[in-house]
Amino acid sequence: MRSLRIGIVGCGTAGPAVAAILARGGHAVTILERAPELHPVGAGLLIQPTGMHVLQHLGLLDDLLTLGSRIHRLDGRTATGRHILDLAYADLAPHLFGLGLHRGALFAALLGAATRAGADVRVGCTVESIKIDGDAVKMVDSHTNSHGPFDLVIVADGAKSALRQYAPHHRVKRYPWGALWFVADRRGTTFDHTLSQVYRSTDRMIGFLPSGRPRARAADTISVFWSLPYKAHDRFRAAGLDAWRREALELAPHATELLQQVQSLDECVFASYFDSSMRPCYLHDAPVVFLGDAAHAMSPQLGQGANLALVDALELAQCLSSESSVRTALHVYDQQRAAHIGFYSRASRWLTPWFQSDLTPLAWPRDVLMHPLSRVPWIRKQMLQSLAGVKDGVFSVRAELK
Ligand SMILES: Cc1cc2nc3c(=O)[nH]c(=O)nc-3n(C[C@H](O)[C@H](O)[C@H](O)COP(=O)(O)OP(=O)(O)OC[C@H]3O[C@@H](n4cnc5c(N)ncnc54)[C@H](O)[C@@H]3O)c2cc1C
């Protein structure tokens, strides 16, 4: 395809990833980001083999492997020690693992790739509207500055996207539960190569993800997640740090050293979860497409959001390079991504109440049945493939694993 003028809204995960690939392909790329300064927001992330495949394509994987923590297994137990989940990537294929990454490491790598490839990044630009002008699109920010014209606009403004209002067929819902997280120093702790979670009923959960270093020579980190309904957030803060620490230690007495690193609840950040979907993920009357959480936000129960955003970026760029027109490329992209995104949207929607909800009666079948079921070879394989990010449907897997 000819060289295009491409405008991207959002410099989180999908934005800089797609910018890097498209700018390398010879397109003129501009990223508009609302934050006044570029820096990552959020806790550690678990990058799956699907996401690593994209990082490899971008030439970023080797460096990120030196910064991240290799995760070999997922270990979920009740507070009484009963196993609920015990999944090792190597049971699927000996070379497989997950990569716990500090968001700073991923963000710096993606942003560096985008700017080195020539993408222009404009900060402090909150895009408020999209103006369609024939085959070109302009964007207007909150200071009424106009950006463009662009031959293609990629909206990657995240789970709280204000621009998805332009997509006629979308739905979005906020989950009643989210998580409080903080990033601690991992030195001297026992958490190694494992994403571990402890549950009591469906309304208490603490999780620990070794998340590597934000940059070379920094200390190794671990991201700690505490499940909380968003409506209980103010009450939780009012009860204070000691009350939370007592409750957290009842669930995870082995995390004493980690939890003592928190000096104030101000160091903990609350993240809301959203469930959104959109079909098609592009506009019929304009060259505008939605990527990442803007198109398909989901709870992080399966740890797939950033991975899906990376796969979106690569596959959109591939469709643009193989199709002769932007419109055809967007249509093919939408068709091509539907099964992968659909599977994980449905799976995380289905799974979330078993681990984060007020539906406490679900805890009993979960505690009694999930682990024995996961020992059944076929079911175990499905669970592992789901974790690795490669499921395209109940009975199909993506090429990364074939
Ligand atoms: C607690 C938590 C844990 C998670 N753990 C994992 C995990 O382990 N593995 C995983 O794969 N995923 C995980 N996720 C999900 C993952 O963070 C997201 O799916 C991923 O970051 C989505 O990337 P994105 O580029 O679509 O959106 P974002 O990364 O949210 O980026 C959106 C960007 O758009 C900018 N923006 C927003 N509005 C505008 C506007 N109007 N104009 C200009 N700029 C705008 C924002 O400032 C931001 O920079 C987790 C999420 C949460 C909340």
The ligand as a Gaussian input file, in Angstrom:
#p B3LYP/6-31G(d) Opt

LIG

0 1
 C       -4.613000      -3.997000      37.481000
 C       -4.392000      -4.418000      36.038000
 C       -3.560000      -5.493000      35.766000
 C       -3.342000      -5.913000      34.436000
 N       -2.549000      -6.974000      34.196000
 C       -2.353000      -7.383000      32.922000
 C       -1.487000      -8.493000      32.640000
 O       -0.914000      -9.108000      33.535000
 N       -1.307000      -8.858000      31.335000
 C       -1.931000      -8.177000      30.315000
 O       -1.718000      -8.543000      29.152000
 N       -2.751000      -7.132000      30.549000
 C       -2.986000      -6.723000      31.821000
 N       -3.798000      -5.657000      32.058000
 C       -4.471000      -4.995000      30.924000
 C       -3.552000      -4.031000      30.194000
 O       -3.040000      -3.064000      31.078000
 C       -4.322000      -3.335000      29.080000
 O       -5.087000      -4.270000      28.375000
 C       -3.400000      -2.641000      28.079000
 O       -2.597000      -1.691000      28.726000
 C       -4.233000      -1.961000      27.000000
 O       -3.419000      -1.156000      26.199000
 P       -4.080000       0.041000      25.364000
 O       -2.958000       0.633000      24.573000
 O       -5.288000      -0.416000      24.675000
 O       -4.573000       1.074000      26.469000
 P       -3.715000       1.888000      27.570000
 O       -2.447000       1.184000      27.887000
 O       -4.669000       2.179000      28.680000
 O       -3.341000       3.224000      26.817000
 C       -4.300000       4.205000      26.484000
 C       -3.548000       5.546000      26.291000
 O       -4.434000       6.470000      25.702000
 C       -4.301000       7.730000      26.357000
 N       -5.567000       8.453000      26.154000
 C       -6.786000       8.176000      26.709000
 N       -7.713000       9.014000      26.230000
 C       -7.085000       9.843000      25.346000
 C       -7.524000      10.918000      24.525000
 N       -8.824000      11.289000      24.472000
 N       -6.621000      11.559000      23.752000
 C       -5.304000      11.189000      23.766000
 N       -4.826000      10.168000      24.540000
 C       -5.722000       9.495000      25.304000
 C       -4.023000       7.346000      27.800000
 O       -3.413000       8.413000      28.525000
 C       -3.083000       6.142000      27.614000
 O       -1.746000       6.550000      27.499000
 C       -4.004000      -5.228000      33.373000
 C       -4.848000      -4.133000      33.654000
 C       -5.052000      -3.744000      34.971000
 C       -5.969000      -2.566000      35.245000

